Amino acid sequence: MSYHEPVLLDESVLALDLERGGVFVDATFGGGGHSRKIVDQLASGRLFAFDQDQDAIDNAFTHEKLTLIRSNFKYIKNHLRYFDAMPINGLLLDLGVSSHQFDEAERGFSFRFEALLDMRMNRAQQLNAKDLLNQYTEDNLLRIFKEYGELQNSKAIVNVIVSARLNQPIDSINDLKKILSPLAPPWDESGFWSKVFQAIRIEVNQELAVLQDLLLDCESMMEAGARLVVLTYHSLEDRMVKKFMTKGSLSSPIEDDPAAMLFGTVEPSSFKLLHKKPIVPSADEQQKNPRSRSAHLRIATKI
């Protein structure tokens, strides 16, 4: 079994326009599939790749054009500044959880296995899924399942968790499944558990906050003509990426300020979206790699 099967490999690497040469960034090294193709096609230049998961670092390949750094991608700008490697010519960001993380039972990312509730992408960090479920307040748990899982029965889920943990800690995946199973709709049990685990995982790893930090750093890191290439796997990520690429920010000044909308005082975006609709995997790729089915590829150029 491979560490990870890269999604939309040819399309995403092609979008970086490597023929120009220069400095490129793979913000999520994972199994190294995208990075390997980039260095193989990069005639002149350098690739900086990042991953916070030690398993990914241990599994990595070496190449004279590759500098691999163990770090959360929110710190990319600091590392590039250290290497005097800005501005960059392209950045690839694959926001999917790697197949390795899903398939290693002990990592606790998948409801298919029995294991301790973990879900940390960086196992050096303190907070894990078990601590979250047993220590978070009722209000914070409700926020997580409502906002990150978009679960209609979030209140019921939280009530069950808060009640159950009074009797004994919720430590394992089976513990969680046992108490929440009555709330899983029989016609979509897999969808229910996917949303529950997504919500917990996003909070444990602060995925949306970290994504926001990186997107906001892109303008100062990238030179004119540089490509921003992002693979998303759920609507929360995709909405954020699309909004940034089209508006140049993650706030909504036009919607929040009628005067700005009337007089056109909002600064235009520094990025140009190259495709109105996201690129999605072909039917053949989806059949070969079912985990690619939810992938959306968006590409923008720095103006």
C-alpha positions in Angstrom: 0.0 0.0 0.0 1.4 3.4 -1.0 1.8 6.1 1.7 -0.6 8.4 -0.2 -2.1 8.6 -3.7 -1.9 12.2 -4.9 -5.1 13.7 -6.2 -5.3 15.6 -9.5 -1.5 15.1 -9.8 -1.0 16.2 -13.4 -3.5 19.0 -13.3 -2.2 20.6 -10.1 1.5 20.4 -11.1 0.7 21.8 -14.6 -1.2 24.7 -12.9 2.1 25.8 -11.2 3.5 26.8 -14.7 7.0 25.4 -13.7 8.5 26.3 -17.1 9.1 29.8 -15.7 11.5 28.4 -13.1 12.1 30.0 -9.8 11.1 29.2 -6.2 8.1 27.0 -5.6 6.4 25.7 -2.4 4.6 22.4 -1.7 2.8 23.4 1.6 1.6 19.8 2.3 4.3 17.3 1.4 2.4 14.2 2.6 3.5 11.2 0.6 5.6 13.4 -1.6 3.7 12.6 -4.8 3.2 16.3 -5.9 6.7 17.3 -4.8 8.4 14.5 -6.7 6.6 15.5 -9.9 7.5 19.1 -9.3 11.2 18.5 -8.9 11.2 16.2 -11.9 9.7 18.9 -14.1 11.5 21.9 -12.6 14.2 22.9 -15.1 15.7 25.6 -12.9 14.8 26.6 -9.4 14.1 25.2 -6.0 11.2 23.5 -4.2 10.5 24.1 -0.5 8.1 21.5 1.0 6.5 21.5 4.4 4.8 18.9 6.6 4.2 18.8 10.3 3.7 15.0 10.5 6.9 13.2 11.4 5.6 10.1 9.6 5.7 12.1 6.3 9.2 13.4 7.0 10.4 9.8 7.8 8.9 8.6 4.5 10.3 11.4 2.4 12.7 11.2 -0.6 15.7 13.4 -1.2 16.5 15.5 -4.2 19.0 18.3 -4.9 16.2 20.8 -5.7 14.1 19.9 -2.6 14.3 21.4 0.8 11.9 19.6 3.2 11.0 21.3 6.4 9.0 19.8 9.3 6.6 22.6 10.2 3.0 23.6 10.1 2.3 25.5 6.9 1.2 28.6 8.8 4.9 29.3 9.4 5.9 29.0 5.7 6.6 32.8 5.5 9.0 32.7 8.4 11.0 29.8 6.9 11.1 31.4 3.5 12.4 34.6 5.0 15.1 32.6 6.8 16.3 31.0 3.5 15.9 34.4 1.7 13.6 32.6 -0.8 10.9 35.3 -1.3 9.1 36.2 -3.5 8.0 32.8 -4.7 6.7 31.8 -8.1 4.1 29.3 -7.1 2.5 27.6 -4.1 0.7 24.2 -4.0 -1.6 23.4 -1.1 -3.3 20.0 -0.9 -5.6 20.2 2.1 -6.6 16.5 2.2 -5.8 14.1 5.0 -3.2 11.6 3.7 -4.2 8.0 3.1 -1.5 7.0 5.6 -3.2 9.0 8.3 -6.6 7.5 7.5 -5.3 4.0 7.2 -3.1 3.9 10.3 -5.6 2.9 13.0 -3.5 4.3 15.9 -3.7 7.8 14.4 -7.4 7.8 15.2 -8.5 9.7 12.1 -10.9 7.0 10.8 -14.1 5.6 12.3 -13.4 2.4 10.5 -11.0 1.2 13.2 -10.9 0.9 16.9 -8.2 3.1 18.5 -7.7 5.9 21.0 -9.2 9.1 19.9 -6.2 11.1 18.6 -6.5 12.9 15.2 -3.4 15.0 15.7 -1.5 15.7 12.5 1.4 16.8 14.6 1.7 14.3 17.4 4.0 16.6 19.3 1.1 18.9 20.1 -0.8 18.5 23.4 -4.5 18.6 22.4 -5.9 15.5 20.9 -9.5 14.3 20.1 -9.9 12.5 23.4 -9.0 15.6 25.5 -11.3 17.8 23.3 -14.3 15.5 23.9 -13.8 15.2 27.6 -12.7 18.8 28.4 -14.4 21.2 26.1 -17.3 23.1 27.4 -20.8 22.4 26.1 -20.8 25.7 24.1 -17.5 25.0 22.5 -18.6 21.5 21.5 -21.8 22.9 20.0 -19.7 25.4 18.0 -17.5 22.6 16.6 -20.2 20.2 15.5 -22.4 23.0 14.1 -19.8 25.0 12.3 -17.2 22.4 11.3 -19.5 19.4 10.9 -22.5 21.2 9.7 -24.6 18.6 11.6 -28.3 19.4 12.0 -28.5 17.5 15.2 -25.5 19.1 16.8 -27.3 20.0 20.0 -28.4 16.4 20.5 -24.8 15.2 19.8 -23.4 17.5 22.4 -26.0 16.6 25.0 -25.1 12.9 24.6 -21.4 13.6 24.9 -21.7 15.8 27.9 -24.0 13.4 29.7 -21.8 10.3 28.9 -18.5 11.8 30.0 -20.0 12.4 33.5 -20.0 8.6 34.0 -16.7 7.7 32.3 -14.2 9.3 29.9 -14.7 9.0 26.2 -11.3 7.6 25.3 -11.7 5.5 22.2 -13.4 5.5 18.8 -15.7 2.7 20.0 -16.6 4.7 23.1 -17.7 7.6 20.8 -19.5 5.4 18.3 -21.4 3.6 21.1 -22.9 6.7 22.6 -23.6 8.5 19.3 -24.8 5.5 17.2 -28.5 6.1 18.1 -28.2 9.6 16.5 -26.7 8.3 13.2 -29.4 8.2 10.5 -29.7 4.6 9.1 -29.8 5.9 5.5 -26.5 7.8 5.9 -24.5 6.4 8.7 -21.2 6.8 6.9 -22.0 10.5 6.1 -22.9 11.1 9.7 -19.6 9.7 11.1 -17.6 11.5 8.4 -19.1 14.8 9.6 -18.6 14.0 13.2 -14.9 13.1 12.7 -14.3 16.0 10.4 -15.6 18.5 13.0 -13.4 17.1 15.7 -10.3 16.8 13.4 -10.6 20.4 12.2 -10.7 21.7 15.8 -7.9 19.5 17.0 -5.6 20.7 14.2 -7.0 24.2 13.9 -7.3 23.5 10.2 -9.4 26.5 9.1 -7.5 29.0 11.3 -4.1 27.8 9.8 -5.5 27.9 6.3 -6.6 31.5 6.9 -3.2 32.5 8.1 -1.4 31.0 5.1 -3.8 32.6 2.6 -3.4 36.0 4.1 0.4 35.6 3.9 0.3 34.7 0.2 0.1 38.2 -1.1 3.4 39.3 0.5 5.1 35.9 -0.3 4.3 35.8 -4.0 5.6 37.8 -7.0 3.4 39.0 -9.8 2.4 36.2 -12.1 2.9 33.5 -9.4 0.4 30.7 -9.2 -1.7 29.8 -6.1 -2.9 26.2 -6.6 -5.2 24.7 -3.9 -6.9 21.3 -3.5 -9.9 21.3 -1.1 -12.0 18.4 0.1 -15.0 19.9 1.9 -17.2 23.0 1.5 -15.7 24.9 4.4 -12.2 24.9 2.9 -13.5 25.5 -0.6 -15.6 28.5 0.3 -12.7 30.1 2.1 -10.3 29.5 -0.8 -12.7 30.8 -3.4 -13.5 33.9 -1.4 -9.8 34.7 -1.0 -9.0 34.2 -4.6 -12.0 36.3 -5.8 -12.0 39.0 -3.1 -8.4 39.1 -2.0 -9.5 38.9 1.7 -11.5 36.7 4.0 -13.7 39.4 5.3 -16.7 40.8 3.5 -16.3 44.6 3.3 -18.7 45.0 0.4 -21.4 43.1 2.2 -20.8 44.7 5.5 -20.4 48.3 4.3 -23.1 49.6 2.0 -21.1 52.8 1.4 -18.2 50.8 0.1 -20.5 48.9 -2.3 -22.0 52.2 -3.5 -18.8 54.2 -4.0 -16.4 51.4 -4.9 -13.9 52.0 -2.1 -13.0 48.4 -1.6 -9.5 47.4 -2.8 -9.6 44.9 -5.7 -8.2 41.4 -5.2 -4.5 40.8 -5.8 -5.4 37.5 -7.3 -7.2 36.5 -10.5 -9.1 33.2 -10.5 -8.2 31.3 -13.6 -11.4 29.1 -13.7 -14.8 30.1 -12.5 -15.6 26.5 -11.6 -13.2 24.2 -9.8 -11.4 21.4 -11.6 -12.6 18.0 -10.3 -11.1 14.5 -10.8 -12.1 12.5 -13.9 -14.5 9.6 -13.5 -11.5 7.3 -14.1 -9.5 8.9 -11.3 -12.5 8.7 -8.9 -12.9 5.0 -9.7 -9.2 4.3 -9.1 -9.0 6.5 -6.0 -12.4 6.9 -4.3 -10.9 9.4 -1.8 -10.5 11.9 -4.6 -14.3 12.2 -5.2 -14.7 15.3 -3.1 -11.6 17.1 -4.4 -11.9 20.6 -5.9 -8.9 22.2 -7.5 -8.8 26.0 -7.7 -6.1 28.1 -9.4 -5.3 31.8 -9.2 -2.6 34.1 -10.4 -1.0 36.9 -8.4 -1.7 40.1 -10.3 
